[in-house]
Amino acid sequence: MTALNDTRFNSVVFLLTGIPGQEDIYLWISVPFCLMYVISIIGNSVIVFIIKTDPSLHEPMYIFLSMLAVTDLGLSVSSMPTILGLLWFNSRKISLNACLAQLFFIHSLSFIESSVLLSMAFDRFIAIRDPLRYVSILTPPRIAKMGLVFVLRTVVLILPLPILLKQFQYCQNNVLSHSYCLHQEVMKMACSDIRVNIIYGLFIIVATVGLDSLLILLSYVMILRTVLSIASHAERLRALNTCVSHLCAVLLFYTPMIGLSVIHRFGNGSSHLLQILIGYIYLLVPPLMNPIVYSVKSKHLRVRIIRVFVK
């Protein structure tokens, strides 16, 4: 019986979906996707390399930025094989095990990025509220412990998802709405009762993204209160200017993520093309734009990047 079950599970195949009606021009569509992946991977790799090799950048803000860049690299690598495989070779089939592995990494890295953005909000609050003790509060060992807690929290919460999905029986019409695997999509393909997955999935969203976004909002309320207590108008602007890059990263990450979650759960009558477009924005735009935004806004980092390429 165990052998029969393993055979049944391993024989499950899902069909990925690209952009419906545009199959003839997939090769041309792949060009901007390739450019986005190349820029994302090179941009985030350069940021990690420069922060690691330049002692003057071993400050809390840049350490958190390197953690964000590593997470974005992981997101890009997790989604790239299936998206480019579909666009280049029209490779739509993906096995159950490969699909579960991909959704585990995509969801895990997304929630880790949410945690990193929360820690960066806390970093900005400490830097503005107590600049003299900023470095002594956010020491490298303490930051490393925070990163370890983020990873452990995410793995503990996400790991049950593929385990639960592995136990289900799947119907014949296993056509996914995206060119990559998400938990919301795969569980809808099951012929079994998925109420546990729905409740647990909602709990994870609230316990990670929901809690993190609420704490980020609270951090900025406290930042605004601190900034308004500063007497000098120029100092207020200077303090707020240090938060612009982080605010852009928060908006780039949470806006498409929340939009995609809402569409999957409540938007049954929404446009399928809109759902696909938001899905691509959710995975591709934050890793693409974060290194650009931080390089533009941080003069210190920008000078180091230019120096590396000039050499």
Rosetta blueprint (number, residue, H / E / L):
1 M L
2 T H
3 A H
4 L H
5 N H
6 D H
7 T H
8 R H
9 F H
10 N H
11 S L
12 V L
13 V E
14 F E
15 L E
16 L L
17 T L
18 G L
19 I L
20 P L
21 G L
22 Q L
23 E H
24 D H
25 I H
26 Y H
27 L H
28 W H
29 I H
30 S H
31 V H
32 P H
33 F H
34 C H
35 L H
36 M H
37 Y H
38 V H
39 I H
40 S H
41 I H
42 I H
43 G H
44 N H
45 S H
46 V H
47 I H
48 V H
49 F H
50 I H
51 I H
52 K H
53 T H
54 D L
55 P H
56 S H
57 L H
58 H L
59 E L
60 P H
61 M H
62 Y H
63 I H
64 F H
65 L H
66 S H
67 M H
68 L H
69 A H
70 V H
71 T H
72 D H
73 L H
74 G H
75 L H
76 S H
77 V H
78 S H
79 S H
80 M H
81 P H
82 T H
83 I H
84 L H
85 G H
86 L H
87 L H
88 W H
89 F H
90 N L
91 S L
92 R L
93 K E
94 I E
95 S E
96 L H
97 N H
98 A H
99 C H
100 L H
101 A H
102 Q H
103 L H
104 F H
105 F H
106 I H
107 H H
108 S H
109 L H
110 S H
111 F H
112 I H
113 E H
114 S H
115 S H
116 V H
117 L H
118 L H
119 S H
120 M H
121 A H
122 F H
123 D H
124 R H
125 F H
126 I H
127 A H
128 I H
129 R H
130 D L
131 P H
132 L H
133 R H
134 Y H
135 V H
136 S H
137 I H
138 L L
139 T L
140 P H
141 P H
142 R H
143 I H
144 A H
145 K H
146 M H
147 G H
148 L H
149 V H
150 F H
151 V H
152 L H
153 R H
154 T H
155 V H
156 V H
157 L H
158 I H
159 L L
160 P H
161 L H
162 P H
163 I H
164 L H
165 L H
166 K H
167 Q L
168 F L
169 Q L
170 Y E
171 C L
172 Q L
173 N L
174 N L
175 V E
176 L L
177 S L
178 H L
179 S L
180 Y L
181 C L
182 L L
183 H H
184 Q H
185 E H
186 V H
187 M H
188 K H
189 M L
190 A E
191 C L
192 S L
193 D L
194 I L
195 R H
196 V H
197 N H
198 I H
199 I H
200 Y H
201 G H
202 L H
203 F H
204 I H
205 I H
206 V H
207 A H
208 T H
209 V H
210 G H
211 L H
212 D H
213 S H
214 L H
215 L H
216 I H
217 L H
218 L H
219 S H
220 Y H
221 V H
222 M H
223 I H
224 L H
225 R H
226 T H
227 V H
228 L H
229 S L
230 I L
231 A L
232 S L
233 H H
234 A H
235 E H
236 R H
237 L H
238 R H
239 A H
240 L H
241 N H
242 T L
243 C L
244 V H
245 S H
246 H H
247 L H
248 C H
249 A H
250 V H
251 L H
252 L H
253 F H
254 Y H
255 T H
256 P H
257 M H
258 I H
259 G H
260 L H
261 S H
262 V H
263 I H
264 H H
265 R H
266 F H
267 G L
268 N L
269 G L
270 S L
271 S L
272 H H
273 L H
274 L H
275 Q H
276 I H
277 L H
278 I H
279 G H
280 Y H
281 I H
282 Y H
283 L H
284 L H
285 V H
286 P H
287 P H
288 L H
289 M H
290 N H
291 P H
292 I H
293 V H
294 Y H
295 S H
296 V H
297 K H
298 S L
299 K H
300 H H
301 L H
302 R H
303 V H
304 R H
305 I H
306 I H
307 R H
308 V H
309 F H
310 V H
311 K L
